[in-house]
Amino acid sequence: MSTAIFKQYQDGYYTFLFDDGVQLDFEEIHPKALYHYDLKNDSSYIGKSFELLFIEAFDDRDQAIYRIQRLKLV
């Protein structure tokens, strides 16, 4: 699992900043993770650190889609 800071939810993307300075936009979060952390509607999570496990998948146009599988507030 990686540690990252939640930056924002905007236009359907969840933005996280990782310890190494890489910023990733996630299109999807597993429903169980969103059940515990409503990142879309609760702005109190902005700036908080999370441990997350994610996968990289490709759509039919071979574009990468990042999906968070697990999410835990640290």
C-alpha positions in Angstrom: 0.0 0.0 0.0 1.1 3.5 -0.8 0.6 6.7 1.3 -0.8 9.8 -0.3 -2.6 13.0 0.6 -6.1 13.6 -0.7 -6.0 16.9 -2.6 -9.5 17.3 -4.2 -12.4 15.8 -5.9 -13.2 17.6 -9.2 -14.9 16.7 -12.4 -15.2 13.0 -11.5 -11.6 12.6 -10.5 -10.1 12.0 -7.0 -6.6 13.6 -6.8 -3.9 12.3 -4.5 -0.4 13.5 -3.9 2.1 10.7 -3.1 5.2 11.0 -0.9 7.5 11.0 -3.9 5.8 14.1 -5.4 3.8 12.2 -8.0 0.2 13.4 -8.3 -2.4 10.9 -9.6 -6.0 11.4 -10.6 -8.2 8.4 -9.9 -11.4 7.9 -11.9 -12.8 5.2 -9.7 -12.8 4.1 -6.0 -14.2 0.8 -4.9 -17.7 1.3 -3.4 -16.6 -0.2 0.0 -13.9 2.4 0.3 -16.4 5.2 -0.5 -18.8 3.8 2.0 -16.2 4.6 4.8 -14.8 7.9 3.3 -17.1 10.1 1.3 -14.4 12.0 -0.5 -16.7 13.4 -3.1 -18.9 15.3 -0.6 -16.9 15.7 2.7 -14.3 18.3 2.3 -12.8 17.6 5.8 -10.8 14.8 4.1 -8.8 17.3 2.0 -5.2 17.4 3.2 -5.5 14.1 5.1 -3.1 11.2 4.5 -4.4 7.8 3.3 -2.9 4.5 2.7 -4.2 3.2 -0.6 -4.0 0.3 -2.9 -4.8 0.9 -6.5 -4.7 -0.8 -9.9 -4.0 0.5 -13.4 -6.4 -0.7 -16.1 -6.8 0.3 -19.7 -9.9 1.2 -21.5 -10.8 0.3 -25.1 -8.7 3.2 -26.4 -5.6 2.0 -24.4 -5.8 4.9 -22.0 -4.8 4.2 -18.4 -7.6 4.3 -15.8 -6.5 4.3 -12.1 -8.9 2.6 -9.6 -8.5 2.7 -5.8 -9.2 -0.8 -4.4 -8.6 -0.1 -0.7 -8.4 3.2 1.3 -7.5 3.8 4.9 -7.1 7.0 6.8 -3.8 7.3 8.6 
